[in-house]
């Protein structure tokens, strides 16, 4: 998980939290995923989310109430409804030729701003703010498909983009939040698919361990060398 200034952001796939290394998350191409946002502050937070450089909240913002969390499962439409999950696919040459090559492709950008500390008003969930709807809601979860993808020789072998995936339904409503602090914070997550011509059959979760190719000891994914024999851990 990425923790920063009392706020947590993680990527989930098939209901499991994925591990990140240097803010990079690896998941299989053609996987549906979600973004879990957790506010550990005693004040509510106003949150904006963009993926591949595009606002996925339809020019709206989310309220994450104090000491609570929200799982964003897909694109919010103009009617405040999530109809399709986030799906991560490989960025092929055909896709680049059709839509272009965006420097922000594969990036999840989460910007959040807390309420001011002295403000004691207890807000409802949502409000209309600077011509942008502030939203939150409950997900009606389905099941994501976990699809293996064979390594290719494509120039963009580990690069991907997020598109509309499995159909779902979550309804959000408008609400209010108090005056905000002057400064906001940003969390950036990088999504990648296959790497170094490897095939990722399943997402790498926080519970997975890597087997040392020399001595067979299972080690934490965060370790670079096997503490048993000293061999570099291949990831």
C-alpha positions in Angstrom: 0.0 0.0 0.0 1.0 3.6 -0.5 0.7 5.7 2.7 1.2 9.4 2.6 0.1 12.1 5.1 -2.7 10.1 6.7 -4.0 8.8 3.4 -3.7 5.3 1.9 -4.2 4.2 -1.7 -4.0 0.6 -3.0 -4.9 -1.3 -6.2 -7.0 -4.4 -5.8 -7.6 -7.2 -8.3 -9.9 -10.1 -7.8 -10.7 -8.8 -4.3 -7.0 -8.9 -3.2 -4.7 -6.0 -2.4 -1.8 -5.9 -4.9 1.8 -5.2 -3.8 3.7 -2.2 -5.1 7.4 -1.7 -5.4 8.6 1.9 -5.8 4.9 2.8 -6.4 4.7 0.4 -9.3 2.0 -2.3 -9.3 2.1 -5.3 -11.6 -1.1 -7.0 -12.7 -2.2 -9.2 -15.6 -3.3 -7.6 -18.8 -7.1 -7.8 -19.3 -7.6 -7.7 -15.6 -10.4 -5.7 -13.9 -9.1 -3.8 -10.9 -10.3 -1.2 -8.3 -8.7 1.5 -6.2 -9.1 1.4 -2.5 -8.9 4.9 -0.8 -8.6 5.1 3.0 -8.6 8.3 4.9 -6.9 8.0 8.3 -7.3 11.7 9.1 -9.8 13.0 11.7 -11.1 15.3 8.9 -12.9 14.4 5.7 -10.9 14.5 2.5 -11.9 15.7 -1.0 -10.4 13.4 -3.6 -9.8 13.6 -7.4 -8.7 10.6 -9.4 -7.3 10.5 -12.9 -6.0 7.5 -14.9 -3.9 7.7 -18.0 -4.2 11.5 -17.7 -8.0 11.4 -17.9 -10.4 12.3 -15.1 -12.4 9.1 -14.3 -14.9 10.9 -12.0 -16.6 12.8 -14.8 -15.4 16.2 -13.5 -16.6 15.3 -10.0 -14.8 14.7 -6.7 -15.2 12.1 -4.0 -15.6 12.8 -0.3 -13.8 10.2 1.9 -15.1 10.8 5.4 -12.8 10.9 8.4 -11.4 7.5 9.4 -13.2 5.7 6.6 -12.5 4.1 3.2 -14.1 3.9 -0.3 -13.4 1.4 -3.1 -13.6 3.0 -6.5 -14.4 0.2 -8.8 -14.8 2.0 -12.2 -15.6 5.0 -14.2 -18.2 7.4 -12.8 -20.6 8.6 -15.5 -22.5 11.9 -15.7 -25.5 10.3 -13.9 -23.3 9.6 -10.9 -23.4 5.8 -11.7 -20.5 3.4 -12.2 -21.4 1.1 -15.1 -18.0 -0.3 -16.1 -15.1 -1.5 -14.0 -11.5 -0.4 -14.6 -9.7 -2.9 -17.0 -6.0 -2.8 -17.6 -5.0 -3.9 -21.2 -1.7 -3.9 -23.1 -0.8 -0.8 -25.0 -0.1 -2.2 -28.5 1.2 -0.4 -31.5 -2.3 -0.5 -33.0 -3.7 1.3 -30.0 -0.9 3.9 -30.0 -1.5 4.5 -33.7 -5.2 5.1 -33.1 -5.2 7.0 -29.8 -1.7 8.3 -29.5 1.0 7.7 -26.9 0.3 9.6 -23.7 3.1 10.3 -21.3 0.6 9.6 -18.5 -0.5 6.2 -19.7 -0.4 3.6 -16.9 -0.4 6.3 -14.2 -3.1 6.6 -11.5 -3.0 10.1 -10.0 -4.9 10.6 -6.7 -5.1 14.2 -5.4 -6.6 14.7 -1.9 -7.3 17.8 0.2 -8.4 17.6 3.9 -10.9 19.8 5.6 -9.5 22.6 7.8 -8.8 21.5 11.3 -10.8 24.2 13.0 -14.0 23.5 11.1 -16.4 21.6 13.4 -19.3 21.2 11.0 -20.3 17.6 10.4 -21.1 17.4 6.7 -23.4 15.0 4.9 -21.8 12.8 2.3 -21.8 15.1 -0.8 -22.2 18.6 -2.2 -22.1 20.9 -5.2 -18.7 22.6 -5.1 -17.2 25.0 -7.6 -19.4 23.6 -10.4 -18.2 20.0 -9.6 -20.3 17.4 -7.9 -18.7 15.8 -4.8 -19.6 12.2 -4.6 -19.4 9.0 -2.6 -21.3 5.7 -2.5 -21.4 2.0 -2.1 -20.1 -0.6 -4.6 -22.3 -3.5 -5.7 -19.4 -5.8 -6.3 -19.2 -8.5 -9.0 -16.3 -10.7 -9.7 -13.3 -9.6 -11.7 -11.9 -12.0 -14.4 -8.3 -13.1 -13.8 -6.9 -13.7 -17.3 -3.4 -14.9 -18.0 -1.5 -13.2 -20.8 1.4 -14.6 -22.8 4.5 -12.5 -23.3 4.8 -10.8 -26.6 7.5 -9.0 -28.6 5.5 -5.8 -28.7 7.5 -2.6 -28.2 5.2 -1.8 -25.3 5.5 -5.2 -23.7 4.9 -4.0 -20.1 3.0 -0.9 -20.8 -0.8 -0.7 -20.5 -3.8 1.6 -20.4 -7.1 1.5 -18.5 -10.3 1.0 -20.5 -13.9 0.1 -19.7 -14.2 -3.4 -18.4 -16.8 -5.7 -16.9 -20.3 -4.2 -16.4 -21.3 -3.3 -12.9 -23.6 -0.9 -11.0 -22.9 1.5 -8.2 -24.9 4.7 -7.6 -23.5 7.8 -5.9 -25.2 10.9 -4.7 -24.3 14.6 -4.2 -23.2 16.0 -0.9 -21.2 18.6 1.1 -17.9 19.1 2.8 -16.5 21.9 4.8 -13.8 24.5 3.9 -10.6 22.8 2.7 -7.0 23.3 3.6 -5.0 25.4 1.2 -2.6 22.6 0.3 -3.4 19.3 -1.4 -1.3 16.1 -1.6 -0.8 13.7 -4.5 -0.2 9.9 -4.7 1.0 8.4 -8.0 0.7 4.7 -8.8 2.2 3.1 -11.9 0.5 0.1 -13.5 2.6 -2.4 -15.5 1.8 -5.7 -17.1 4.4 -8.2 -18.2 8.0 -7.3 -17.6 11.3 -8.6 -19.1 9.3 -11.1 -21.2 7.8 -12.8 -18.2 4.2 -14.1 -18.1 2.1 -13.0 -15.1 -0.5 -15.6 -14.5 -2.0 -13.9 -11.4 -1.6 -10.5 -9.7 1.3 -10.2 -7.2 -0.4 -9.7 -3.8 1.0 -8.6 -0.5 1.0 -12.2 0.7 3.1 -13.7 -2.1 6.7 -14.7 -1.6 9.5 -15.4 -4.0 11.5 -18.6 -4.1 15.2 -18.3 -4.2 16.5 -20.0 -7.3 19.6 -21.2 -5.5 18.6 -22.6 -2.1 14.8 -22.7 -2.4 14.1 -20.3 0.5 10.9 -18.3 0.2 11.5 -14.6 0.8 9.5 -11.4 1.0 8.9 -9.6 -2.3 10.6 -6.5 -0.8 13.9 -8.3 -0.4 16.6 -7.9 -3.0 18.9 -10.7 -1.8 18.2 -14.1 -0.2 19.3 -13.8 3.5 20.0 -17.6 3.5 22.6 -17.8 0.6 23.0 -14.3 -0.7 21.7 -14.8 -4.2 20.0 -11.9 -5.9 16.2 -12.3 -5.9 14.7 -12.3 -9.4 11.4 -10.5 -9.5 
